[in-house]
Amino acid sequence: MEKDNSSGKRTLSETELLLKNIQKNIKSENYNYEMLALTADFLEENCENYSIWNYRRNILKNGIILHPKYDKSTIHNIILNELQFLNKLIKKQPKVYPIWSHRKWCFENAPFPIWEKEKTVIDDILTKDLKNFHIWNYRQYIISKIEEQNKISCAKSEFDYTTSILKKDFCNFSAFHYRTTLIPRVIEEEYYTHLKRIFFFDKELFLTKSIIYTSPNNSSVWLYHNWLLHNISKLNNSLLLSDITTKLNYINQEIKMIKNLMELERDKIHLMNAYINYNILFSKISGNPLNIYQKNELTEIASKLKEIDFLRKGRYNDLSI
């Protein structure tokens, strides 16, 4: 089917005709190279159509992978060609989920999946789009396969990788979130002692505070800071093997830091919200209810938050002050 000469793309009517042709062959269960080519043509125009991706996988599986005339080497080369096709789509549409889902399928059905090579490819793509959570999720899948294949743990090296990313982009939510999944593994696999855990969390809190001081509206770092403090202060299954006094000291030092910063940075939503939540957390862990002065102070801050962050007014109404 010819494309519109002026734009290099098919017209809407041409794309609709192509889709109807493909849908007719889906019903007929035609799994041949002609339909593989036609689905490629369509997906270059519309790569978000789930049914066409499903049909393409059926073509590859039923028409090629399970066909007795194709040996493993031939199938492997066909999968490599499929990955090249996906590379072309990713350059144009890196945030389309079906593309990444199909890429995962390719590796799950490849006779000789080369996970390390794929990691290199993905790392290169990620450097150009650090905030793309589709790439981050897919990359974690690749890492899990490398660990499974080589019977190793990549937790520590991956943690270091997130550190390198945060040095380039300290607002990267995906890097911070990935960090929360890695920390429990690193602590367990590296057999961190009590003192080493304290050193580790001191370092992490210093990292978050240095970012907070320069970027108090950075929601990503606040989510991570909140995760750290809650996992340090847990009474049971805490990542920090310390007595309750040490845990309360951690919470208290963060409360003081936030209060000092609130005097410099007025009406900052994340600061005010954290100040309320960490005071409530301190009260919960210590077992001591908030006193009248604390309740009045936190209620006043919550009232201010309702004014400047009115879309979340209901959340502030639900605070247990």
C-alpha positions as CSV (number, residue, x, y, z in Angstrom):
1,M,0.0,0.0,0.0
2,E,1.4,3.4,-1.0
3,K,2.0,6.2,1.4
4,D,1.1,9.8,1.2
5,N,4.0,11.3,-0.8
6,S,3.8,14.7,0.9
7,S,4.2,13.4,4.5
8,G,5.6,10.0,4.1
9,K,2.7,8.6,6.1
10,R,-0.5,6.8,5.1
11,T,-3.7,8.7,5.0
12,L,-6.4,7.9,7.6
13,S,-8.4,5.9,5.1
14,E,-5.3,4.0,4.0
15,T,-4.5,3.1,7.6
16,E,-8.1,1.9,8.1
17,L,-8.0,-0.3,5.0
18,L,-4.7,-1.8,6.3
19,L,-6.3,-2.5,9.7
20,K,-9.3,-4.1,8.1
21,N,-7.0,-6.3,6.0
22,I,-5.1,-7.4,9.1
23,Q,-8.2,-8.0,11.1
24,K,-9.6,-10.3,8.3
25,N,-6.4,-12.3,8.5
26,I,-6.6,-12.5,12.3
27,K,-9.9,-14.2,11.9
28,S,-8.5,-16.6,9.3
29,E,-5.5,-17.3,11.5
30,N,-3.0,-16.5,8.8
31,Y,0.5,-16.7,10.3
32,N,2.8,-15.9,7.5
33,Y,5.6,-13.5,6.5
34,E,3.2,-11.4,4.5
35,M,1.2,-10.6,7.6
36,L,4.3,-10.1,9.6
37,A,5.2,-7.3,7.2
38,L,1.8,-5.8,7.2
39,T,1.6,-5.7,11.0
40,A,5.0,-4.0,11.0
41,D,3.6,-1.4,8.5
42,F,0.6,-0.8,10.7
43,L,2.5,-0.6,14.0
44,E,4.9,2.0,12.5
45,E,1.7,4.2,12.2
46,N,0.0,3.1,15.4
47,C,2.2,1.3,17.9
48,E,-0.4,1.3,20.7
49,N,-2.8,-1.2,19.2
50,Y,-2.7,-4.2,21.6
51,S,-4.6,-6.5,19.3
52,I,-2.2,-6.1,16.5
53,W,0.8,-6.7,18.8
54,N,-1.0,-9.9,20.0
55,Y,-1.5,-11.0,16.4
56,R,2.2,-10.3,15.6
57,R,3.2,-12.5,18.5
58,N,0.9,-15.3,17.2
59,I,2.5,-15.0,13.8
60,L,6.0,-15.2,15.3
61,K,5.1,-18.1,17.6
62,N,2.8,-20.2,15.5
63,G,4.2,-19.4,12.1
64,I,7.9,-19.4,12.9
65,I,9.0,-20.4,16.4
66,L,6.9,-23.6,16.6
67,H,7.4,-24.4,12.9
68,P,9.5,-27.6,12.4
69,K,11.4,-26.2,9.4
70,Y,13.1,-23.5,11.5
71,D,16.1,-24.4,13.7
72,K,17.2,-22.5,16.8
73,S,19.8,-20.5,14.9
74,T,17.2,-19.3,12.4
75,I,14.7,-18.4,15.0
76,H,17.3,-16.5,17.0
77,N,18.1,-14.4,13.9
78,I,14.4,-13.7,13.4
79,I,14.1,-12.5,17.0
80,L,17.2,-10.3,16.5
81,N,15.4,-8.7,13.5
82,E,12.3,-8.2,15.6
83,L,14.4,-6.4,18.2
84,Q,15.8,-4.1,15.5
85,F,12.2,-3.3,14.4
86,L,11.5,-2.5,18.1
87,N,14.6,-0.3,18.3
88,K,13.2,1.8,15.4
89,L,9.8,2.2,17.2
90,I,11.4,3.0,20.6
91,K,13.3,5.9,19.0
92,K,10.0,7.4,18.0
93,Q,7.8,6.3,20.8
94,P,9.9,5.4,23.9
95,K,6.9,5.6,26.3
96,V,4.5,3.2,24.7
97,Y,4.0,0.2,27.0
98,P,3.1,-2.4,24.3
99,I,6.5,-2.0,22.7
100,W,8.3,-2.8,25.9
101,S,5.9,-5.7,26.6
102,H,6.6,-7.1,23.2
103,R,10.4,-6.7,23.7
104,K,10.1,-8.8,26.9
105,W,8.2,-11.4,25.0
106,C,10.9,-11.6,22.3
107,F,13.6,-12.4,25.0
108,E,11.3,-14.9,26.7
109,N,11.0,-16.8,23.4
110,A,14.5,-16.3,22.1
111,P,16.6,-19.6,21.9
112,F,19.7,-17.8,23.1
113,P,18.8,-14.7,25.0
114,I,21.9,-12.4,25.6
115,W,20.8,-10.6,28.7
116,E,24.1,-8.7,29.2
117,K,24.0,-7.3,25.7
118,E,20.4,-6.2,26.1
119,K,21.4,-4.4,29.4
120,T,24.0,-2.5,27.4
121,V,21.4,-1.5,24.8
122,I,18.9,-0.4,27.5
123,D,21.5,1.5,29.5
124,D,22.2,3.5,26.3
125,I,18.5,4.2,25.7
126,L,18.1,5.2,29.4
127,T,20.8,7.8,29.3
128,K,18.8,9.7,26.7
129,D,15.5,9.4,28.7
130,L,16.4,9.1,32.4
131,K,12.8,9.6,33.6
132,N,11.1,7.0,31.4
133,F,9.6,4.5,33.9
134,H,8.9,2.0,31.1
135,I,12.6,1.7,30.5
136,W,13.3,1.5,34.2
137,N,10.8,-1.3,34.7
138,Y,12.1,-3.2,31.7
139,R,15.6,-2.8,32.8
140,Q,14.8,-4.3,36.2
141,Y,13.4,-7.3,34.3
142,I,16.6,-7.7,32.4
143,I,18.7,-7.4,35.7
144,S,16.5,-10.2,37.3
145,K,17.2,-12.4,34.3
146,I,21.0,-11.8,34.5
147,E,20.8,-12.7,38.2
148,E,18.8,-15.8,37.5
149,Q,21.1,-16.9,34.6
150,N,24.4,-16.3,36.4
151,K,23.2,-17.2,39.9
152,I,24.4,-13.9,41.3
153,S,23.0,-10.8,43.0
154,C,23.3,-7.4,41.3
155,A,21.7,-5.6,44.2
156,K,24.8,-3.7,45.3
157,S,25.9,-2.8,41.8
158,E,22.4,-1.7,40.9
159,F,22.3,0.5,44.1
160,D,25.5,2.1,43.0
161,Y,23.9,2.6,39.5
162,T,21.0,4.5,41.0
163,T,23.5,6.7,42.9
164,S,25.2,7.6,39.6
165,I,21.8,8.4,38.1
166,L,20.8,10.6,41.0
167,K,24.1,12.6,40.7
168,K,22.9,13.5,37.2
169,D,19.2,13.9,38.0
170,F,18.2,14.2,41.7
171,C,14.5,14.5,40.7
172,N,14.5,11.0,39.3
173,F,11.5,9.2,40.9
174,S,12.3,5.8,39.2
175,A,15.9,5.8,40.6
176,F,14.6,6.7,44.1
177,H,11.9,4.0,43.9
178,Y,14.3,1.4,42.7
179,R,16.5,2.2,45.6
180,T,13.8,1.3,48.1
181,T,13.6,-2.2,46.6
182,L,17.4,-2.6,46.6
183,I,18.2,-1.4,50.2
184,P,16.7,-4.3,52.0
185,R,18.5,-6.7,49.7
186,V,21.9,-4.9,50.1
187,I,21.6,-4.9,53.9
188,E,20.8,-8.6,54.0
189,E,23.2,-9.8,51.3
190,E,26.1,-7.8,52.5
191,Y,25.5,-8.8,56.1
192,Y,25.5,-5.3,57.4
193,T,26.3,-5.1,61.1
194,H,24.5,-2.7,63.5
195,L,27.2,0.0,63.1
196,K,27.3,-0.4,59.3
197,R,23.5,0.0,59.1
198,I,23.8,3.2,61.1
199,F,26.5,4.5,58.8
200,F,24.5,3.5,55.8
201,F,21.3,5.3,56.8
202,D,23.2,8.4,58.0
203,K,24.7,8.6,54.6
204,E,21.3,8.1,52.9
205,L,19.6,10.8,55.1
206,F,22.5,13.2,54.4
207,L,21.9,12.6,50.6
208,T,18.2,13.4,50.9
209,K,18.8,16.4,53.1
210,S,21.3,17.9,50.7
211,I,18.7,17.6,47.9
212,I,15.9,18.9,50.1
213,Y,17.9,22.0,51.0
214,T,18.5,22.9,47.3
215,S,15.2,21.6,46.0
216,P,12.5,21.6,48.8
217,N,9.7,21.1,46.2
218,N,11.2,17.9,44.9
219,S,8.4,15.3,45.5
220,S,10.6,12.4,44.5
221,V,13.2,13.0,47.3
222,W,10.4,13.5,49.8
223,L,8.8,10.1,49.0
224,Y,12.2,8.5,49.5
225,H,12.9,10.5,52.7
226,N,9.6,9.3,54.0
227,W,10.3,5.7,53.1
228,L,13.7,5.9,54.9
229,L,12.4,7.4,58.1
230,H,9.4,4.9,58.3
231,N,11.7,1.9,57.7
232,I,14.3,3.1,60.1
233,S,11.7,3.7,62.9
234,K,9.6,0.5,62.6
235,L,9.1,-1.2,65.9
236,N,9.1,-4.6,64.1
237,N,11.1,-5.7,61.0
238,S,13.0,-2.4,61.0
239,L,16.0,-2.1,58.7
240,L,17.9,-0.5,61.6
241,L,18.8,-2.8,64.5
242,S,18.6,-0.2,67.2
243,D,16.7,0.5,70.3
244,I,13.6,2.8,70.3
245,T,15.7,5.7,71.7
246,T,18.0,5.7,68.6
247,K,15.0,5.5,66.3
248,L,13.3,8.4,68.0
249,N,16.5,10.4,67.7
250,Y,16.5,9.9,64.0
251,I,12.9,11.1,63.7
252,N,13.6,14.0,66.0
253,Q,16.7,15.2,64.0
254,E,14.6,15.2,60.8
255,I,11.8,17.2,62.5
256,K,14.3,19.8,63.6
257,M,15.9,20.0,60.1
258,I,12.5,20.5,58.6
259,K,11.5,23.1,61.1
260,N,14.7,25.1,60.5
261,L,14.1,24.9,56.8
262,M,10.4,26.0,57.2
263,E,11.7,29.3,58.7
264,L,13.7,29.9,55.5
265,E,11.3,28.5,53.0
266,R,7.8,29.6,53.9
267,D,4.6,27.9,52.6
268,K,6.4,25.0,51.0
269,I,3.9,22.2,50.8
270,H,6.3,19.2,51.2
271,L,8.1,20.7,54.2
272,M,4.8,21.4,56.0
273,N,3.3,18.1,55.2
274,A,6.5,16.2,56.3
275,Y,6.6,18.2,59.5
276,I,3.1,17.2,60.4
277,N,3.6,13.5,59.5
278,Y,6.9,13.1,61.2
279,N,5.6,14.6,64.5
280,I,2.7,12.1,64.3
281,L,5.2,9.3,63.6
282,F,7.3,10.4,66.6
283,S,4.2,10.3,68.8
284,K,3.2,6.8,67.5
285,I,6.7,5.3,67.9
286,S,7.2,6.8,71.4
287,G,3.8,5.9,72.6
288,N,3.3,9.5,73.9
289,P,0.3,11.5,72.6
290,L,0.8,14.9,71.1
291,N,0.6,17.6,73.8
292,I,-1.6,20.7,73.5
293,Y,1.1,22.9,72.1
294,Q,2.0,20.3,69.4
295,K,-1.6,19.8,68.5
296,N,-2.2,23.5,68.1
297,E,1.0,24.0,66.0
298,L,0.2,21.1,63.7
299,T,-3.5,22.1,63.3
300,E,-2.4,25.6,62.3
301,I,0.0,24.2,59.7
302,A,-2.7,21.8,58.4
303,S,-5.1,24.8,58.1
304,K,-2.5,26.7,56.1
305,L,-2.0,23.6,53.9
306,K,-5.7,23.5,53.1
307,E,-5.4,27.1,51.8
308,I,-2.4,26.7,49.6
309,D,-3.0,23.1,48.6
310,F,-6.8,23.0,48.5
311,L,-7.0,20.1,46.0
312,R,-5.7,17.9,48.8
313,K,-7.9,19.4,51.5
314,G,-9.5,16.1,52.3
315,R,-6.2,14.6,53.1
316,Y,-5.4,17.2,55.6
317,N,-8.8,16.8,57.2
318,D,-8.0,13.1,57.8
319,L,-4.7,13.8,59.6
320,S,-4.8,12.3,63.1
321,I,-3.7,15.4,65.0
